[in-house]
Amino acid sequence: MKKVIVDMDGVMADVYHQLIQFEKRDTGREVEINDVVGRPEIEAFPNGKKHVNEVGFFRTLPVMKGSREAMEYLNSKYELYIVSAGMEFPNSLREKYDWLEEHFPFITWEQIVLCGSKRVVSGDIMIDDYPKNLNHFSGQRLIFTQPHNELVEDDTYERVDSWEEIMNIL
């Protein structure tokens, strides 16, 4: 059975929506998604570093459209693992686990890997929004479109814009 590795933030969980909401809450500034294309999140959201370290940020992330149904499908067809780099933001570890338990209860604790670097991960297919996480991966690499990676052109990745596209591929 093929092993599928799926990132959480920016793939299953809508981090941009959350950053936009927190920015508006704290500054009153309304960030338009088209204005941040090609920019790193920390540059696009000057308060982003503060927000991702805030208690509750990861726990209250919106679920990415279509991800729940797609994950149920992938979980029934593949050996599925959720791999998320959580060590940079220590508050996120418990919050990510609780978020997964609430929104994806069919994913067991044994399928959740919260780590620092994803370089130690291997499998057949990886779905992630950051090229740095895909670059080392030797299997099939699907880059999930997010504003920070929209301008990245690399023919070693297969670009996907939605969970519907992923289900059609896999």
Secondary structure as UniProt FT lines:
FT   STRAND          3..6
FT   TURN            10..12
FT   HELIX           15..27
FT   HELIX           33..36
FT   TURN            37..38
FT   HELIX           41..44
FT   TURN            46..47
FT   HELIX           48..52
FT   TURN            55..60
FT   TURN            65..66
FT   HELIX           67..77
FT   STRAND          79..85
FT   TURN            87..88
FT   TURN            90..91
FT   HELIX           92..103
FT   TURN            105..106
FT   HELIX           109..111
FT   STRAND          112..115
FT   HELIX           118..120
FT   STRAND          125..128
FT   HELIX           131..134
FT   TURN            135..136
FT   STRAND          140..144
FT   HELIX           147..149
FT   TURN            150..151
FT   TURN            155..156
FT   STRAND          158..160
FT   HELIX           163..169
//
